[in-house]
Amino acid sequence: MELYFSPLSSSLASRIVLHELGQAAEFHEVDPFTHRLLEGGELGAISPLALVPVLRNEAGELLTENAAVLQYLADRFPEKRLAPTDPLERTRLQQWLSFVGTELHKCVFAPLFDRGAPEGAKAHALSKAKPRFDLLEAHLQSRQFLLEDFSVADAYLVTVLNWVQATPLQLSNWPAVSSYHLRLCARPSVARALAVELPLYLAEQKRHQAT
């Protein structure tokens, strides 16, 4: 398998899941601003929207969209139980993947990181954060994970929660969410993924500051 990724972006969730599965992959780093591969070439030549993650499986087929890639990886190795097989529980997994993807990633964080966002967009995005984090806080007060056990939805959520430190949001306002985040960052698969991608992210920032 091959994973096209940008350091500490949403594609980090796929790296976490690969570590959870104990699966090796070939990783191709993509500059998030130019959409160029560091090894040369354009991600747009592989995937029209030039967005990560992009997963190429052993058959050479390309998969995009974070929730789809994560579920594909989980279903390839069902013995690891990173996605429920019970229909209702699987729907709950999709519910949380959708929540993280739309209500947190796209609704709150995407405008905060969008350099071309119109004036007021960032303030509007911040105003959307509280009810969404309040919902998450209530859910996590009595549980370790989003579902009964660690799942691909947790890999996505911990990835997104890492972005808080680059915003005015403070996880300390939501103690259960903060505790969840610290607990998952200490999980071996997450810690390993962060240890790989943080230096790459810092190098990426240095490159852009130089230009």
C-alpha positions in Angstrom: 0.0 0.0 0.0 1.0 3.6 -0.6 -0.2 6.6 1.4 0.0 10.2 0.1 0.1 12.4 3.2 0.9 15.9 4.5 2.4 16.1 8.0 0.0 16.4 10.9 -3.0 16.9 8.5 -6.0 14.6 8.4 -4.0 11.9 6.7 -2.3 11.4 10.1 -5.3 9.3 11.0 -4.5 6.8 8.2 -0.9 6.5 9.5 -2.2 5.9 13.0 -4.5 3.1 11.7 -1.7 1.5 9.7 0.4 1.4 12.9 -2.6 -0.1 14.8 -2.9 -2.8 12.1 0.8 -3.5 12.1 0.9 -2.9 8.4 3.8 -1.4 6.4 3.2 1.2 3.7 5.1 3.4 1.3 4.6 7.0 2.3 4.7 10.0 -0.1 4.8 13.4 1.4 2.8 16.2 -0.2 3.3 19.9 0.4 -0.1 21.2 1.6 0.3 24.6 0.0 1.7 23.7 -3.4 0.2 20.2 -3.6 3.5 18.9 -5.0 5.1 15.7 -3.9 8.5 16.2 -2.2 9.8 13.4 -4.4 8.6 15.3 -7.5 5.3 15.5 -9.4 1.9 16.9 -8.6 -0.7 15.2 -6.4 -3.3 16.6 -8.8 -2.0 14.2 -11.4 -3.0 11.3 -9.2 -6.1 12.7 -7.5 -8.0 15.6 -9.1 -8.7 17.6 -5.9 -5.1 17.2 -4.8 -6.2 16.5 -1.2 -4.7 14.0 1.2 -5.1 11.3 2.2 -4.9 9.3 -1.0 -4.4 5.5 -0.5 -3.2 3.3 -3.3 -3.9 -0.4 -2.5 -1.9 -3.4 -3.7 -4.1 -3.7 -6.8 -3.2 -0.1 -7.8 -6.6 1.3 -7.0 -6.8 4.8 -5.6 -9.0 5.7 -2.6 -9.7 9.2 -1.3 -11.7 10.9 1.5 -10.6 10.3 5.0 -13.7 8.4 6.3 -13.6 6.0 3.3 -9.9 5.3 3.5 -10.1 4.6 7.3 -13.0 2.2 6.9 -11.3 0.5 4.0 -8.2 -0.1 6.1 -10.3 -1.4 9.0 -12.2 -3.7 6.8 -9.1 -5.1 5.2 -8.0 -6.4 8.6 -11.3 -7.2 10.5 -9.4 -9.2 13.1 -8.0 -6.0 14.6 -11.6 -4.8 15.3 -11.0 -1.1 14.3 -14.5 -1.0 12.9 -17.6 -2.7 14.2 -19.4 -5.4 12.2 -22.8 -5.1 14.0 -25.0 -3.0 11.7 -26.1 -0.5 14.4 -22.6 -0.1 15.8 -21.2 0.3 12.3 -23.7 3.1 11.7 -22.6 4.7 15.0 -19.0 4.6 13.7 -20.1 6.3 10.5 -22.0 8.9 12.6 -18.8 9.8 14.5 -16.6 9.8 11.4 -19.2 12.2 9.8 -19.2 14.3 13.0 -15.4 14.7 13.1 -15.2 15.2 9.4 -18.0 17.8 9.0 -18.7 19.4 12.3 -15.1 19.7 13.5 -12.7 19.4 10.6 -14.7 21.3 7.9 -16.9 23.5 10.0 -14.5 24.6 12.7 -10.9 24.0 11.7 -10.9 24.4 7.9 -11.9 28.1 8.1 -9.3 28.8 10.8 -6.5 27.5 8.7 -7.7 28.8 5.3 -5.4 31.7 4.3 -7.9 32.9 1.8 -11.0 32.9 4.1 -13.0 36.1 4.0 -12.9 38.6 6.9 -15.1 37.3 9.7 -14.9 33.7 8.6 -12.5 32.7 11.4 -14.6 34.4 14.1 -17.7 32.6 12.7 -15.9 29.3 12.8 -14.9 29.8 16.4 -18.5 30.6 17.3 -19.4 27.2 16.0 -16.9 25.4 18.2 -18.5 25.5 21.6 -21.7 23.5 20.9 -19.8 20.9 19.0 -17.2 20.5 21.7 -19.9 20.5 24.3 -21.5 17.6 22.6 -18.2 15.8 22.5 -17.6 16.6 26.2 -20.9 15.1 27.2 -20.3 11.9 25.2 -16.7 11.4 26.6 -17.4 12.0 30.2 -18.2 8.3 30.9 -16.2 6.5 28.2 -12.7 5.9 27.0 -13.4 6.0 23.3 -16.1 7.2 20.9 -17.4 3.6 20.7 -16.9 0.8 23.1 -13.3 0.2 21.9 -10.7 2.1 20.0 -11.8 2.5 16.4 -10.8 4.4 13.2 -13.1 7.2 14.4 -10.8 7.8 17.4 -7.8 7.9 15.0 -9.6 10.7 13.1 -10.7 12.6 16.3 -7.3 12.6 18.0 -5.8 13.9 14.7 -8.2 16.8 14.6 -7.9 17.6 18.3 -4.1 18.0 17.8 -4.9 21.1 15.7 -6.4 22.9 18.7 -3.0 24.1 19.8 -2.7 26.2 16.6 -6.0 28.0 17.3 -7.4 30.2 20.1 -9.4 27.2 21.4 -8.5 25.7 24.7 -9.2 22.1 25.4 -9.0 22.8 29.1 -12.5 24.2 28.7 -13.7 20.6 28.0 -12.0 18.4 30.7 -13.3 15.1 29.3 -12.1 15.9 25.8 -8.8 17.1 27.1 -8.3 13.9 29.1 -9.3 11.8 26.1 -6.8 13.7 23.9 -3.9 13.2 26.3 -4.8 9.5 26.8 -4.9 8.9 23.0 -1.6 10.8 22.4 0.0 8.3 24.7 -1.3 5.3 22.8 1.6 3.7 21.0 0.2 3.9 17.5 -0.6 7.6 18.0 2.7 8.5 19.7 4.6 6.7 16.9 2.8 8.5 14.2 3.3 11.9 15.9 7.0 11.2 16.4 7.3 10.6 12.6 5.3 13.5 11.4 6.1 16.3 13.8 9.7 16.7 12.5 8.3 16.6 8.9 5.8 19.3 9.8 8.5 21.5 11.4 10.7 21.0 8.3 7.7 22.0 6.1 7.2 25.2 8.1 10.9 26.0 7.8 10.8 25.6 4.0 7.8 28.0 3.7 9.3 30.6 6.0 12.4 30.6 3.8 10.3 31.3 0.7 
